[in-house]
Amino acid sequence: MRVALISFCPRKDEKSRSAVKSLEAAASSRGNQVDVIDGNEDLVNTRLTMYDYIACVIRPAGIIGGKISPRVSEFLASSGTVSGKKGCALVLKGGFSSERVCRSLMRAMEAEGVKLDYFDVVKDADHARYVGKKIG
């Protein structure tokens, strides 16, 4: 299965990068072809049409709140046909609002037509390896 692992995490955050690498390695160990895409870059030519599964990973912006970046909806809307594809919403633990951020991410993905079959708040790199096996 072709999996798009879209990361909306800060590029310079080492904790986020290690969690995304663990997610990628665990999903690849199940025989999936995983492509990690940086959702924060201006990717005009990125098309998600060819992928079977879409996984979005985000880190909460603040300690409290629960809002996600509008970049998530913009990216999904401009990246080809994602309606009807299966996917998952993953939030890296940070602050007190990780569960609220997860709900907001789920709503944004479902608004674009992605059928969510899994969601979770990833606590650390070890938990990311466990969660990564459920991607795909």
N, CA, C and O of each residue as an XYZ file, in Angstrom:
544
protein
N       0.843     -1.163      0.000
C       0.000      0.000      0.000
C       0.898      1.239      0.000
O       1.912      1.282      0.697
N       0.524      2.216     -0.767
C       1.263      3.482     -0.801
C       0.700      4.413      0.260
O      -0.491      4.724      0.260
N       1.565      4.852      1.161
C       1.166      5.678      2.296
C       1.854      7.033      2.203
O       3.068      7.111      2.012
N       1.075      8.094      2.340
C       1.620      9.451      2.434
C       1.599      9.856      3.899
O       0.533      9.995      4.498
N       2.784     10.046      4.472
C       2.918     10.485      5.857
C       3.247     11.968      5.817
O       4.394     12.353      5.590
N       2.229     12.800      6.040
C       2.365     14.244      5.908
C       2.632     14.842      7.288
O       1.810     14.726      8.198
N       3.786     15.478      7.427
C       4.188     16.058      8.701
C       3.997     17.572      8.676
O       4.544     18.269      7.821
N       3.219     18.060      9.619
C       3.030     19.501      9.801
C       3.753     19.960     11.069
O       3.321     20.908     11.725
N       4.851     19.287     11.411
C       5.647     19.602     12.601
C       6.752     20.585     12.236
O       7.163     20.654     11.078
N       7.233     21.342     13.210
C       8.361     22.250     12.937
C       9.584     21.467     12.476
O       9.875     20.393     13.004
N      10.299     22.004     11.493
C      11.450     21.311     10.918
C      12.610     21.182     11.893
O      13.347     20.197     11.846
N      12.781     22.149     12.764
C      13.946     22.170     13.640
C      13.728     21.434     14.957
O      14.641     21.374     15.781
N      12.564     20.885     15.171
C      12.253     20.178     16.406
C      12.742     18.731     16.301
O      12.188     17.933     15.545
N      13.783     18.403     17.066
C      14.399     17.071     17.012
C      13.440     15.988     17.505
O      13.426     14.882     16.965
N      12.652     16.295     18.512
C      11.705     15.318     19.062
C      10.655     14.941     18.004
O      10.290     13.773     17.873
N      10.185     15.924     17.268
C       9.205     15.663     16.209
C       9.816     14.839     15.092
O       9.193     13.903     14.591
N      11.031     15.184     14.701
C      11.684     14.445     13.617
C      11.909     12.984     13.986
O      11.714     12.098     13.153
N      12.318     12.723     15.229
C      12.545     11.330     15.624
C      11.231     10.555     15.682
O      11.197      9.373     15.339
N      10.160     11.200     16.107
C       8.854     10.525     16.136
C       8.367     10.214     14.730
O       7.822      9.135     14.494
N       8.551     11.136     13.792
C       8.129     10.900     12.400
C       8.964      9.785     11.777
O       8.433      8.963     11.030
N      10.269      9.745     12.073
C      11.122      8.662     11.553
C      10.690      7.316     12.117
O      10.706      6.312     11.405
N      10.304      7.285     13.395
C       9.818      6.041     13.994
C       8.502      5.602     13.371
O       8.293      4.413     13.130
N       7.617      6.555     13.108
C       6.363      6.228     12.433
C       6.631      5.655     11.044
O       6.018      4.666     10.643
N       7.547      6.280     10.319
C       7.871      5.820      8.970
C       8.461      4.411      8.994
O       8.066      3.558      8.199
N       9.397      4.167      9.896
C      10.041      2.854      9.971
C       9.044      1.753     10.336
O       9.081      0.664      9.765
N       8.162      2.038     11.279
C       7.179      1.034     11.698
C       6.167      0.751     10.595
O       5.783     -0.402     10.392
N       5.734      1.773      9.885
C       4.775      1.562      8.794
C       5.439      0.825      7.632
O       4.794      0.011      6.970
N       6.705      1.097      7.379
C       7.434      0.401      6.311
C       7.678     -1.059      6.657
O       7.746     -1.904      5.764
N       7.812     -1.365      7.943
C       8.065     -2.746      8.353
C       6.882     -3.668      8.051
O       7.042     -4.888      8.008
N       5.717     -3.100      7.845
C       4.532     -3.891      7.498
C       4.389     -4.100      5.999
O       3.400     -4.677      5.547
N       5.367     -3.637      5.222
C       5.342     -3.826      3.782
C       4.751     -2.665      3.009
O       4.538     -2.774      1.802
N       4.485     -1.572      3.670
C       3.943     -0.393      3.000
C       5.065      0.432      2.386
O       6.190      0.439      2.885
N       4.749      1.118      1.309
C       5.673      2.076      0.720
C       5.298      3.441      1.287
O       4.255      3.998      0.945
N       6.162      3.978      2.162
C       5.850      5.203      2.894
C       6.679      6.357      2.344
O       7.900      6.254      2.232
N       6.015      7.451      2.004
C       6.672      8.679      1.586
C       6.373      9.753      2.627
O       5.210     10.060      2.893
N       7.431     10.327      3.218
C       7.265     11.400      4.192
C       7.254     12.720      3.434
O       8.175     13.018      2.674
N       6.207     13.502      3.646
C       6.017     14.788      2.971
C       5.954     15.874      4.031
O       5.225     15.751      5.016
N       6.726     16.944      3.823
C       6.688     18.078      4.738
C       5.549     18.996      4.317
O       5.626     19.652      3.278
N       4.509     19.043      5.111
C       3.333     19.838      4.780
C       3.515     21.327      4.965
O       2.677     22.108      4.515
N       4.595     21.743      5.622
C       4.832     23.166      5.843
C       5.492     23.852      4.653
O       5.444     25.077      4.540
N       6.101     23.083      3.774
C       6.727     23.666      2.597
C       5.666     24.056      1.591
O       4.542     23.554      1.627
N       6.031     24.952      0.699
C       5.115     25.357     -0.365
C       5.244     24.356     -1.507
O       6.034     24.551     -2.431
N       4.469     23.299     -1.434
C       4.547     22.225     -2.417
C       3.398     22.358     -3.409
O       2.305     21.835     -3.191
N       3.661     23.054     -4.484
C       2.622     23.285     -5.479
C       2.327     22.008     -6.254
O       1.181     21.757     -6.629
N       3.352     21.203     -6.493
C       3.190     20.022     -7.340
C       2.950     18.738     -6.557
O       3.004     17.657     -7.143
N       2.692     18.815     -5.278
C       2.420     17.612     -4.498
C       1.010     17.124     -4.784
O       0.040     17.869     -4.645
N       0.910     15.869     -5.182
C      -0.388     15.259     -5.454
C      -0.553     14.017     -4.593
O       0.306     13.136     -4.589
N      -1.643     13.954     -3.878
C      -1.929     12.809     -3.016
C      -2.845     11.795     -3.692
O      -3.261     10.819     -3.068
N      -3.157     12.022     -4.950
C      -4.072     11.158     -5.677
C      -3.539      9.736     -5.785
O      -4.317      8.783     -5.749
N      -2.231      9.577     -5.917
C      -1.649      8.255     -6.139
C      -1.500      7.431     -4.863
O      -1.131      6.259     -4.933
N      -1.775      8.008     -3.716
C      -1.620      7.299     -2.453
C      -2.926      6.625     -2.053
O      -4.017      7.117     -2.343
N      -2.785      5.474     -1.373
C      -3.949      4.727     -0.897
C      -4.349      5.142      0.519
O      -5.505      4.993      0.915
N      -3.389      5.659      1.271
C      -3.607      5.965      2.686
C      -2.914      7.280      3.012
O      -1.791      7.517      2.567
N      -3.573      8.131      3.782
C      -3.037      9.444      4.121
C      -2.976      9.569      5.640
O      -3.997      9.486      6.322
N      -1.762      9.771      6.161
C      -1.557      9.955      7.595
C      -1.021     11.362      7.824
O      -0.009     11.746      7.238
N      -1.689     12.124      8.665
C      -1.258     13.479      8.991
C      -0.731     13.508     10.423
O      -1.371     13.001     11.345
N       0.447     14.110     10.592
C       1.080     14.237     11.902
C       1.262     15.719     12.182
O       1.749     16.467     11.334
N       0.863     16.144     13.391
C       0.963     17.557     13.746
C       1.383     17.665     15.210
O       1.100     16.786     16.024
N       2.058     18.754     15.519
C       2.408     19.071     16.908
C       1.588     20.288     17.314
O       1.501     21.247     16.547
N       0.974     20.275     18.519
C       0.203     21.436     18.966
C       1.063     22.695     19.002
O       2.224     22.655     19.409
N       0.484     23.801     18.574
C       1.226     25.057     18.475
C       1.452     25.698     19.845
O       2.505     26.291     20.080
N       0.500     25.590     20.731
C       0.622     26.228     22.041
C       0.371     25.238     23.159
O       0.072     24.067     22.922
N       0.497     25.721     24.368
C       0.278     24.859     25.526
C      -1.209     24.571     25.705
O      -1.604     23.442     25.996
N      -2.027     25.609     25.527
C      -3.472     25.422     25.595
C      -4.079     25.973     24.306
O      -3.462     26.792     23.625
N      -5.247     25.536     23.987
C      -5.894     26.032     22.770
C      -6.652     24.923     22.079
O      -7.806     24.653     22.412
N      -6.028     24.294     21.143
C      -6.680     23.222     20.424
C      -6.863     23.518     18.955
O      -7.505     22.747     18.242
N      -6.308     24.622     18.492
C      -6.445     24.972     17.080
C      -5.288     24.388     16.285
O      -4.188     24.197     16.804
N      -5.558     24.111     15.020
C      -4.515     23.648     14.120
C      -4.239     24.735     13.093
O      -5.028     25.664     12.915
N      -3.130     24.601     12.440
C      -2.750     25.565     11.419
C      -3.709     25.460     10.229
O      -4.094     24.354      9.851
N      -4.096     26.579      9.641
C      -4.941     26.511      8.441
C      -4.216     25.876      7.259
O      -4.836     25.548      6.247
N      -2.913     25.706      7.388
C      -2.106     25.076      6.343
C      -2.555     23.640      6.088
O      -2.437     23.155      4.963
N      -3.068     22.951      7.103
C      -3.510     21.566      6.943
C      -4.643     21.488      5.925
O      -4.579     20.692      4.987
N      -5.664     22.295      6.098
C      -6.804     22.284      5.165
C      -6.391     22.755      3.781
O      -6.830     22.193      2.777
N      -5.542     23.791      3.718
C      -5.064     24.286      2.423
C      -4.278     23.213      1.678
O      -4.455     23.024      0.475
N      -3.408     22.514      2.404
C      -2.576     21.485      1.788
C      -3.439     20.347      1.240
O      -3.253     19.917      0.102
N      -4.374     19.865      2.045
C      -5.225     18.762      1.601
C      -6.132     19.171      0.435
O      -6.383     18.376     -0.470
N      -6.615     20.401      0.464
C      -7.502     20.869     -0.602
C      -6.775     21.047     -1.924
O      -7.367     20.848     -2.985
N      -5.502     21.419     -1.878
C      -4.774     21.702     -3.118
C      -3.905     20.546     -3.589
O      -3.130     20.712     -4.531
N      -4.011     19.394     -2.969
C      -3.117     18.281     -3.301
C      -3.784     17.165     -4.083
O      -3.376     16.009     -3.973
N      -4.775     17.478     -4.851
C      -5.422     16.448     -5.663
C      -6.599     15.822     -4.952
O      -7.115     16.365     -3.975
N      -7.017     14.680     -5.449
C      -8.190     14.003     -4.926
C      -7.836     13.190     -3.688
O      -7.066     12.233     -3.768
N      -8.393     13.569     -2.551
C      -8.207     12.807     -1.315
C      -9.541     12.265     -0.812
O      -9.575     11.500      0.152
N     -10.616     12.645     -1.444
C     -11.942     12.208     -1.027
C     -12.084     10.698     -1.214
O     -11.797     10.161     -2.284
N     -12.532     10.027     -0.156
C     -12.752      8.593     -0.212
C     -11.548      7.763      0.192
O     -11.660      6.542      0.290
N     -10.410      8.376      0.428
C      -9.218      7.637      0.845
C      -9.241      7.421      2.351
O      -9.806      8.217      3.101
N      -8.611      6.324      2.781
C      -8.500      6.053      4.202
C      -7.344      6.848      4.771
O      -6.407      7.191      4.051
N      -7.405      7.148      6.075
C      -6.333      7.907      6.686
C      -6.372      7.846      8.192
O      -7.262      7.245      8.794
N      -5.365      8.497      8.794
C      -5.320      8.581     10.245
C      -4.805      9.950     10.663
O      -4.067     10.603      9.925
N      -5.203     10.370     11.846
C      -4.810     11.658     12.411
C      -3.956     11.391     13.640
O      -4.400     10.745     14.589
N      -2.722     11.894     13.615
C      -1.794     11.680     14.716
C      -1.294     13.016     15.236
O      -0.932     13.899     14.460
N      -1.277     13.157     16.547
C      -0.824     14.386     17.193
C       0.311     14.017     18.139
O       0.184     13.092     18.941
N       1.422     14.746     18.039
C       2.536     14.540     18.956
C       2.231     15.257     20.264
O       1.841     16.424     20.257
N       2.403     14.574     21.370
C       2.057     15.097     22.685
C       2.810     16.390     22.974
O       4.027     16.471     22.805
N       2.075     17.381     23.405
C       2.667     18.664     23.763
C       1.621     19.566     24.390
O       0.606     19.867     23.761
N       1.847     19.993     25.592
C       0.888     20.872     26.248
C      -0.306     20.115     26.796
O      -0.285     18.893     26.942
N      -1.352     20.883     27.096
C      -2.552     20.302     27.690
C      -3.666     20.066     26.679
O      -4.713     19.522     27.029
N      -3.456     20.464     25.444
C      -4.552     20.441     24.471
C      -4.356     19.435     23.346
O      -4.924     19.608     22.268
N      -3.576     18.400     23.564
C      -3.301     17.439     22.487
C      -4.568     16.740     21.996
O      -4.723     16.502     20.798
N      -5.464     16.413     22.909
C      -6.707     15.746     22.500
C      -7.590     16.677     21.675
O      -8.218     16.247     20.707
N      -7.637     17.956     22.060
C      -8.418     18.933     21.291
C      -7.829     19.147     19.907
O      -8.562     19.281     18.927
N      -6.507     19.181     19.828
C      -5.839     19.322     18.534
C      -6.138     18.109     17.668
O      -6.333     18.241     16.460
N      -6.175     16.937     18.273
C      -6.501     15.719     17.523
C      -7.916     15.797     16.950
O      -8.138     15.432     15.796
N      -8.865     16.266     17.744
C     -10.236     16.423     17.234
C     -10.300     17.436     16.100
O     -11.020     17.232     15.123
N      -9.553     18.524     16.227
C      -9.538     19.542     15.169
C      -8.915     18.992     13.891
O      -9.398     19.270     12.794
N      -7.848     18.213     14.029
C      -7.207     17.596     12.865
C      -8.147     16.597     12.203
O      -8.221     16.526     10.976
N      -8.855     15.836     13.005
C      -9.815     14.874     12.460
C     -10.914     15.595     11.682
O     -11.288     15.158     10.593
N     -11.426     16.680     12.223
C     -12.468     17.445     11.519
C     -11.959     18.001     10.202
O     -12.671     17.973      9.198
N     -10.725     18.511     10.198
C     -10.157     19.074      8.972
C      -9.967     17.993      7.903
O     -10.221     18.232      6.723
N      -9.526     16.820      8.317
C      -9.325     15.734      7.353
C     -10.667     15.209      6.832
O     -10.814     14.940      5.640
N     -11.633     15.066      7.726
C     -12.948     14.589      7.299
C     -13.661     15.605      6.418
O     -14.458     15.223      5.561
N     -13.391     16.885      6.611
C     -13.992     17.916      5.761
C     -13.510     17.792      4.321
O     -14.223     18.177      3.394
N     -12.314     17.261      4.125
C     -11.780     17.051      2.776
C     -12.174     15.697      2.200
O     -11.842     15.396      1.053
N     -12.876     14.874      2.977
C     -13.377     13.604      2.480
C     -12.542     12.398      2.847
O     -12.795     11.309      2.330
N     -11.565     12.542      3.711
C     -10.738     11.416      4.138
C     -11.516     10.601      5.167
O     -12.077     11.154      6.113
N     -11.545      9.285      4.975
C     -12.226      8.385      5.911
C     -11.220      7.948      6.968
O     -10.306      7.174      6.680
N     -11.385      8.434      8.168
C     -10.439      8.115      9.237
C     -10.740      6.751      9.834
O     -11.880      6.439     10.175
N      -9.682      5.940      9.952
C      -9.846      4.648     10.596
C      -9.010      4.541     11.868
O      -9.086      3.543     12.585
N      -8.212      5.575     12.146
C      -7.370      5.546     13.341
C      -6.984      6.967     13.737
O      -6.814      7.829     12.875
N      -6.848      7.210     15.025
C      -6.340      8.480     15.532
C      -5.671      8.208     16.868
O      -6.050      7.280     17.582
N      -4.671      9.022     17.205
C      -3.978      8.813     18.469
C      -3.135     10.037     18.811
O      -2.814     10.851     17.945
N      -2.784     10.151     20.090
C      -1.840     11.149     20.571
C      -0.548     10.398     20.870
O      -0.514      9.550     21.762
N       0.510     10.703     20.133
C       1.791     10.001     20.241
C       2.614     10.647     21.351
O       2.904     11.843     21.310
N       2.982      9.843     22.337
C       3.670     10.373     23.511
C       5.185     10.517     23.323
O       5.764     11.516     23.750
N       5.833      9.530     22.687
C       7.278      9.568     22.485
C       7.640      8.664     21.309
O       6.758      8.140     20.630
N       8.942      8.484     21.071
C       9.404      7.704     19.913
C       9.022      6.225     20.046
O       8.715      5.583     19.041
N       9.035      5.675     21.257
C       8.641      4.277     21.444
C       7.159      4.079     21.133
O       6.772      3.104     20.489
N       6.347      5.009     21.595
C       4.920      4.938     21.292
C       4.688      5.139     19.798
O       3.747      4.576     19.238
N       5.535      5.932     19.150
C       5.418      6.156     17.704
C       5.662      4.858     16.936
O       5.022      4.623     15.911
N       6.581      4.009     17.415
C       6.804      2.716     16.760
C       5.567      1.823     16.863
O       5.228      1.108     15.920
N       4.905      1.871     18.005
C       3.680      1.098     18.194
C       2.561      1.618     17.279
O       1.869      0.842     16.620
N       2.401      2.937     17.255
C       1.349      3.562     16.443
C       1.623      3.371     14.952
O       0.695      3.166     14.170
N       2.884      3.438     14.561
C       3.251      3.305     13.154
C       2.847      1.970     12.543
O       2.628      1.886     11.334
N       2.746      0.926     13.362
C       2.334     -0.376     12.844
C       0.848     -0.416     12.497
O       0.391     -1.332     11.814
N       0.104      0.567     12.963
C      -1.330      0.628     12.644
C      -1.616      1.483     11.419
O      -2.761      1.561     10.975
N      -0.582      2.131     10.863
C      -0.753      2.950      9.673
C      -0.808      2.035      8.458
O       0.060      1.184      8.264
N      -1.828      2.220      7.655
C      -1.917      1.457      6.412
C      -2.992      0.458      6.386
O      -3.160     -0.243      5.388
